[in-house]
Amino acid sequence: MPWWCWAAPLAAGLLVAAKFASLISPTGAPVIALAILLLGGAVFAAVHHAEVLAVRIGEPFGSILLALAITTLEVGLIISVMASGSNGSDAVARDTVYSVVMIVLNGIVGLCLVFGSARHFEQEFRVQGAAAILSVIATLAVVSLVLPNFTRTTVGPTFAPSQLVFVGAVSLGLYALFVFVQTVRHRADFVIEYAGAGEGEKPTTRTTILSAILLVLSLGVVILLAKTLSPIVEAGVVRAGLPLAVVGVVIATLVLLPEGLTAMKAARRNRLQTSLNASLGSAAASIGLTIPIVGAASIYLDKPLTLGLGPEAMVLLILTLFVSTLTFATGRTTVLQGAVHLVIFGVFLFLAAVP
């Protein structure tokens, strides 16, 4: 185990403890710089420990574990911003989930296809598995992020409490069914036996237990540090003259960066199925788990929750789902498909800054 995988979360935990004990000022520049550094280290440590556990339990359970770890980070960051009650906090869940979908389906998938195709020309994956994940993502994304704009019980891009409970329950149920299909009923649709995949030793029981403990610690300190830094991020976005929706892009990028790097490494090793399981699975988990939890939190905290996307975001979302359908319909990947996804990703980033 690399030294930073245990040093980063332990150091972050000490910083959080010092902050709550009022031993340090959370607004001091050195403390802020240290918190940002340790936050990044704790995020990468969390994904490393999740990967250790994933190797121990195998595919596709490993990809599910990674997706759950990423979603835990995402939900913790969203609720911390919502609880602060700052300007724009009612839309941070929408902006983050939308950003996750766009980053995964266009940014991560696009880079995986470009890097993989550049090295291996063509790569194989299970069409049935990719189509199943994409159908779940498309259904949950449209129901959660587009439908609120057209309901009539409430004014604006929101759900009434009863509608929010229903959509949350449906999202959770559909994601649970997807996990059952992926791990039990049709597991073969999501697994490819790659040459050399079984090489190397699995983590020992001691290493696995230690990684499980450090994973919980890493997730906890990331949430607490992010809650401390969220006002600073929002203030920086406002001072830069950027829309508040950029906060959601920052949160999504933070939680997806380690998994994105992991997916690209798998694609370069010609293991595109593993790459797609991790990346697309995280998008499905993001919607299927985040919307129910954040919806319940908004009702409990009596906080408004804006879910409906604006017109330009809806256009990009529909375009992304349409192009993804074409990409995953053939089982054959080329560099052109990756480039198309990256162009849509570039448009998404540009419009986030200049709507």
C-alpha positions in Angstrom: 0.0 0.0 0.0 1.5 3.4 -1.0 2.3 5.6 2.0 0.0 8.4 0.8 -3.0 6.1 0.8 -3.0 6.1 4.6 -1.2 9.3 5.2 -3.6 11.5 3.3 -6.8 10.5 5.0 -5.2 10.4 8.5 -3.8 13.9 7.9 -7.1 15.1 6.6 -8.8 13.6 9.7 -6.4 15.5 12.0 -7.1 18.8 10.1 -10.9 18.3 10.5 -10.5 17.5 14.2 -8.4 20.6 14.7 -11.0 22.7 12.9 -13.9 21.4 15.0 -11.8 21.9 18.2 -11.3 25.5 17.1 -7.5 25.1 17.2 -7.2 26.6 13.7 -9.0 29.2 11.7 -10.7 27.7 8.6 -10.5 31.0 6.8 -6.7 31.3 6.9 -4.9 31.1 3.6 -2.4 28.4 4.7 -5.2 26.3 6.2 -7.3 26.6 3.0 -4.3 25.6 0.9 -3.6 22.6 3.1 -7.3 21.6 3.1 -7.5 21.6 -0.7 -4.3 19.5 -0.9 -5.6 17.0 1.7 -9.0 16.9 0.0 -7.5 15.9 -3.3 -5.3 13.3 -1.5 -8.3 11.9 0.4 -10.3 11.6 -2.8 -7.6 9.6 -4.6 -7.0 7.5 -1.5 -10.7 6.7 -1.3 -10.7 5.4 -4.9 -7.4 3.5 -4.4 -8.9 1.6 -1.4 -12.1 1.0 -3.3 -10.0 -0.4 -6.1 -8.3 -2.7 -3.6 -11.6 -4.0 -2.5 -12.8 -4.3 -6.1 -9.8 -6.5 -7.0 -10.7 -8.7 -4.0 -14.3 -9.2 -5.0 -13.9 -9.2 -8.8 -16.0 -7.8 -11.7 -18.7 -6.5 -12.0 -18.9 -6.1 -8.2 -15.7 -4.0 -8.3 -17.2 -1.4 -10.6 -20.4 -1.2 -8.5 -18.3 -0.6 -5.4 -16.3 2.2 -7.2 -19.6 3.7 -8.3 -21.1 3.6 -4.8 -17.9 5.2 -3.4 -18.1 8.0 -5.9 -21.8 8.6 -5.3 -21.2 8.7 -1.5 -18.8 11.6 -2.1 -21.2 13.3 -4.5 -24.2 13.1 -2.2 -22.1 14.3 0.8 -20.9 17.3 -1.1 -24.4 18.2 -2.4 -26.1 18.0 0.9 -23.3 20.0 2.6 -23.9 22.8 0.0 -27.7 22.5 0.4 -27.5 22.8 4.1 -25.5 26.0 3.9 -28.5 27.7 2.3 -26.2 29.8 0.1 -27.4 31.5 -3.1 -28.0 28.8 -5.7 -27.8 25.9 -3.3 -31.3 24.8 -4.4 -30.0 23.9 -7.9 -26.6 22.4 -6.9 -28.0 18.8 -7.0 -29.4 19.4 -10.6 -26.2 21.0 -11.7 -24.0 18.2 -10.2 -26.0 15.3 -11.5 -26.3 16.9 -15.0 -22.5 17.5 -14.9 -21.8 13.9 -13.9 -23.8 12.6 -16.9 -22.1 15.0 -19.3 -18.6 14.4 -18.0 -19.1 10.6 -18.0 -20.9 10.1 -21.3 -18.9 12.7 -23.2 -15.6 13.5 -21.3 -14.6 10.2 -19.8 -16.1 8.0 -22.5 -14.7 10.2 -25.3 -11.2 10.1 -23.8 -11.4 6.3 -23.3 -12.4 5.8 -26.9 -9.8 8.1 -28.3 -6.9 6.8 -26.2 -8.0 3.1 -26.6 -8.6 3.4 -30.4 -5.3 5.3 -30.9 -3.4 2.4 -29.4 -5.5 -0.6 -30.4 -7.5 0.7 -33.4 -10.7 -1.2 -32.4 -11.9 -2.4 -29.0 -14.6 -4.8 -28.0 -17.3 -4.5 -25.4 -20.7 -6.2 -24.6 -23.4 -4.4 -26.6 -26.1 -5.9 -24.3 -24.4 -4.5 -21.1 -23.7 -1.1 -22.5 -27.2 -0.8 -23.9 -28.7 -1.8 -20.5 -26.7 0.8 -18.6 -27.5 3.5 -21.2 -31.2 2.7 -21.0 -31.2 3.2 -17.2 -29.2 6.4 -17.5 -31.5 7.8 -20.2 -34.7 7.0 -18.3 -33.5 8.4 -15.0 -31.9 11.5 -16.6 -35.1 12.5 -18.5 -37.5 11.7 -15.6 -35.3 13.6 -13.0 -33.9 16.5 -15.0 -36.3 17.2 -17.9 -39.8 16.2 -16.7 -39.9 18.7 -13.8 -40.1 21.5 -16.4 -43.4 20.2 -17.7 -45.3 19.2 -14.5 -48.2 21.5 -13.6 -48.6 20.9 -9.8 -45.8 23.3 -9.0 -44.6 26.4 -10.8 -41.1 26.3 -12.2 -38.6 23.4 -12.7 -39.5 21.6 -9.5 -41.4 18.6 -8.3 -44.1 18.7 -5.7 -43.2 16.7 -2.5 -45.4 13.7 -3.6 -43.9 13.8 -7.1 -40.4 14.0 -5.6 -41.1 10.9 -3.4 -42.5 9.0 -6.3 -39.5 9.8 -8.6 -37.1 9.0 -5.9 -38.7 5.7 -5.2 -38.8 4.8 -8.9 -35.1 5.9 -9.4 -34.0 3.8 -6.4 -36.0 0.8 -7.6 -34.7 0.9 -11.2 -31.1 1.2 -10.0 -31.6 -1.7 -7.6 -33.0 -3.8 -10.5 -30.1 -2.8 -12.7 -27.6 -4.0 -10.0 -29.5 -7.3 -9.7 -29.3 -7.8 -13.5 -25.6 -6.8 -13.7 -24.5 -9.0 -10.8 -26.9 -12.0 -10.9 -29.4 -12.4 -13.7 -27.3 -11.4 -16.8 -23.9 -11.0 -15.4 -22.3 -12.3 -18.6 -23.5 -9.2 -20.4 -21.1 -7.1 -18.4 -18.0 -9.2 -18.2 -15.3 -10.0 -20.7 -12.5 -12.4 -19.8 -9.3 -10.6 -20.9 -6.0 -12.3 -21.4 -3.9 -11.9 -18.3 -6.7 -10.6 -16.2 -6.1 -13.1 -13.5 -2.4 -12.5 -13.2 -1.1 -11.1 -10.0 -2.0 -11.8 -6.4 -5.2 -10.6 -4.8 -4.9 -8.4 -1.7 -4.4 -10.2 1.5 -7.2 -10.3 4.2 -5.2 -7.8 6.3 -4.8 -5.4 3.4 -8.5 -5.7 2.5 -9.6 -4.9 6.0 -7.3 -2.0 6.3 -8.5 -0.6 2.9 -12.1 -1.0 4.1 -11.4 1.1 7.2 -9.4 3.7 5.3 -12.1 3.9 2.7 -14.7 4.9 5.3 -12.3 7.4 6.8 -11.4 8.9 3.4 -15.1 9.3 2.5 -15.8 11.0 5.8 -13.0 13.5 5.7 -13.7 14.4 2.1 -17.3 15.3 3.0 -16.3 17.3 6.0 -13.5 19.2 4.2 -15.7 19.9 1.2 -18.3 21.4 3.6 -15.7 23.7 5.0 -14.4 24.7 1.5 -17.8 25.0 -0.2 -18.3 28.7 0.7 -14.8 29.5 -0.6 -15.5 27.7 -3.9 -18.8 29.6 -4.3 -17.2 32.9 -3.5 -14.4 32.2 -6.1 -17.0 31.4 -8.8 -18.9 34.6 -8.1 -15.7 36.7 -8.1 -14.7 35.2 -11.4 -18.1 36.3 -12.9 -19.1 32.7 -13.7 -22.6 31.2 -13.3 -23.4 29.4 -10.1 -23.9 26.2 -12.2 -20.1 26.0 -12.3 -20.1 24.9 -8.7 -21.9 21.7 -9.8 -19.3 21.2 -12.5 -16.5 21.6 -9.9 -18.1 19.1 -7.6 -18.7 16.6 -10.4 -15.1 17.0 -11.6 -13.7 16.5 -8.1 -15.5 13.2 -7.5 -15.1 11.8 -11.0 -11.4 12.7 -11.6 -9.9 9.6 -10.0 -12.4 7.2 -11.6 -11.9 8.9 -14.9 -8.2 8.2 -14.7 -8.9 4.6 -13.8 -11.3 4.2 -16.7 -8.7 5.7 -19.2 -6.0 3.4 -17.9 -8.3 0.4 -18.4 -9.0 1.6 -22.0 -5.3 1.9 -22.8 -4.8 -1.7 -21.6 -7.5 -2.7 -24.1 -10.1 -3.5 -21.4 -12.8 -1.3 -22.6 -15.6 -3.3 -20.9 -14.0 -2.7 -17.5 -13.7 1.0 -18.4 -17.4 1.3 -19.5 -18.6 -0.7 -16.4 -16.9 1.8 -14.1 -17.7 5.0 -16.0 -21.3 4.3 -17.1 -22.0 2.6 -13.8 -21.0 5.8 -11.9 -23.5 7.8 -14.0 -26.3 5.4 -13.3 -25.5 5.4 -9.6 -25.3 9.2 -9.6 -28.8 9.6 -10.7 -30.4 6.5 -9.2 -29.0 7.1 -5.7 -28.4 10.9 -5.6 -31.9 12.0 -6.6 -33.7 9.8 -3.9 -31.3 10.8 -1.1 -31.1 14.5 -2.0 -34.9 14.6 -2.5 -35.4 13.1 1.0 -32.9 15.5 2.5 -34.7 18.5 0.9 -38.0 17.4 2.3 -36.5 16.8 5.8 -34.5 20.1 5.8 -37.4 21.9 4.2 -35.1 23.2 1.5 -36.2 24.0 -2.1 -34.9 21.6 -4.8 -34.7 22.8 -8.4 -34.3 19.8 -10.8 -35.4 21.0 -14.2 -32.7 21.9 -16.7 -32.6 25.0 -18.9 -33.4 24.8 -22.6 -29.7 24.6 -23.7 -28.9 21.9 -21.2 -31.9 19.8 -22.3 -30.7 20.1 -25.9 -27.2 18.9 -24.9 -28.6 16.1 -22.8 -30.8 14.7 -25.5 -28.0 15.0 -28.0 -25.6 13.2 -25.7 -28.1 10.3 -25.2 -28.8 10.1 -28.9 -25.1 10.0 -29.9 -24.4 7.5 -27.0 -27.1 5.2 -28.4 -25.3 5.2 -31.8 -21.9 4.7 -30.2 -22.9 1.7 -28.1 -25.1 0.1 -30.7 -22.4 -1.6 -32.8 -19.9 -3.0 -30.3 -17.2 -1.4 -32.4 -15.3 1.7 -31.3 -13.3 4.1 -33.4 -11.4 7.3 -32.8 -14.1 9.2 -34.6 -16.8 8.2 -32.1 -14.5 9.4 -29.3 -13.9 12.7 -31.0 -17.7 13.3 -31.4 -18.2 12.8 -27.7 -15.3 15.2 -26.9 -16.8 17.9 -29.1 -20.1 17.7 -27.2 -18.1 17.8 -23.9 -16.3 20.9 -25.1 -19.7 22.6 -25.9 -20.9 21.6 -22.4 -17.9 23.2 -20.7 -18.1 26.4 -22.8 -21.8 26.9 -22.2 -21.3 26.2 -18.5 -19.0 29.3 -18.3 -20.8 31.3 -21.1 -24.5 30.3 -21.1 
